[in-house]
């Protein structure tokens, strides 16, 4: 069943993202959700919200974080799909409404990794034969074959970091508000070739919330609701054991895009989509996504990067708020934060980073090894 | 090339090799001396002052034992013996050589001091060089010294130490040395603290120890083993296959500097086993700059990490060299 035009987003909220030493998950959940309540003109959540869909990768206590923070005791469901968790929580909420089970749902993504005392992701050893596993190491595996085949290089990755740092300076709730140069990016210490420090998203704390409702109820909350055109999920073989992977793409994104475009009725994403929030956990992930989402043909990302297609003033602005690069990546908050940005862009409320005439906006998460992808497409009409 | 198995996990059968060398005699020169010791729970050995230790803990008993061995076996052309000497440092090697009237040769001073393994390492090096009919005298010290005489029956068919030494990478900074010896105190808790489940280890012993994966009836290989074929989706139609003796090549790689390692960055690659599966594994014995797509590799059983505060072993991919052991 297609979800197209069955659900509307009527309220959005986002906490400050960053090294939130003086805030806990409760503070960030309350900040983001009460902002979303206000945005949807909800003053009686107990009466107006029917259910909560949430996600967190780092929570030691689970979904009770949300109900206890808000003192809102509604059917409470936690969703987990690695870095796609935020968008997956949104998808679960949309499906519940489309199924007719609930009218209005609160979606919350949050994570608080900075209470662990380390600056990066965990390095986990799960078994005797495991590599100590690092996300940078997994996501870097496309670099050597891609660079060899299409002639792109670290300088193209650097330009993505430069773009996202610049956009992040215009987003009040971003973590990093500092412009960088290509030279800064190329000269930074190496994390996992070809990724230097600036090719990697930071780990931060953050929470984001959206309120969704049945399409026919939307105008009861606000005059300019945003319509869900598609929410889709895709998975693919683990690239680390896939016997056929060419390491020029992430198949999970291709699979999710196929379904999302079909649901939204999109046949020329580059022309039809006005802004996109792509999962730039690493710069190369954003580069591959341009192609895996069919914004341009496989191998053509390099030319588009060189001609600034994806900058804020380009033909298809990507990561208008600075992306994971500027907000950091509180894992389950990220997908919801992207939806918040797309809603602001669609409603003309994105301030200095507003793109003119946005009517269709895409957001994209990819996670695992990477093995799972979730995409949302929202429209103003 | 991979070796199909009959399902039992037996990898191959070795016939007993012909004798390489025979022990002809030995001398022990005991000495009551507290030169090197380790207390309960100590991470490192302690030693008394180095000059005292070298003189009375090594040089004197080693020379006495060596001379006594020569005297006892003078009939065996003692002047032409090869000497394999385990000494605490290169200078003491040289000094003992002078006192014995033997020129500096073999692995003296070339492999550092390998502790308890040092004497056997020196012996292996000497046997590698010795021709059939030669004699090798081995000197080891510790609470005195021992001297052992071996008669070599045949030349070793392939060198082991020399190719390893040819590939060695000097440690050129204190920082690298401290990393290599695990003497740094990083932000992250040491990987050692992460427990490894003994039951998981037990279930996965074929994969971990023998690099055994599986081939589906449809021809697709998988590592690690699973219940369902990644290509045809059928269940349980597998034969176990060991890839330990196979070769492969790099499909893609990264050089991971975030990865906790004594020698960073760590090359990590997707390795396509020839006629086998792809395995995500570390590449060892290689300079980071030499890692490239298509590089031919074979597999070596190596210490991989110390999770659970114990050495854990798995396979790494290493470059194929002409003089491989």
Interface residues (C-beta under 8 A of the other chain):
Chain A: X117 X118 X119 X120 X123 X124 X125 X127 X128 X129 X131 X132 X134 X136 X137 X140 X141 X142 X143 X144 X145 X148 X189 X190 X191 X192 X193 X194 X237 X239 X240 X241 X242 X243 X245 X247
Chain B: X187 X188 X191 X194 X196 X197 X200 X201 X204 X207 X208 X220 X221 X222 X223 X224 X230 X231 X251 X252 X253 X254 X255 X256 X257 X258 X259 X260 X261 X265 X268 X270 X277 X278 X280 X281 X282 X288 X292 X293 X304 X305 X307 X312 X313 X314 X315
